[in-house]
């Protein structure tokens, strides 16, 4: 597991998320722990290294 910090695309607060590097590519929706809005998360790993992370506002 890798810890990753990013800004919520709704409230702009910095939040921390644990990412599972056992799956090379992942896409899922998770609620912001501050404002509870749904964020689409897309990640890509090469080995244990995070090479791509996107947090997208689903209401755009």
PENORZI-V169387 format. One record per backbone hydrogen bond with DSSP energy under -1.0 kcal/mol. NH is the residue of the N-H (numbers start at 0). CO is the residue of the C=O. Records with the same first field share a line. If there is no record, write none. Layout:
NH->CO ; CO
This chain:
1->18
3->16
5->14
7->12
11->7
14->5
16->3
18->1
25->42
27->40
29->38
31->36
35->31
38->29
39->55
40->27
41->53
42->25
43->51
44->23
45->48
48->45
50->43
51->43
53->41
55->39
57->37
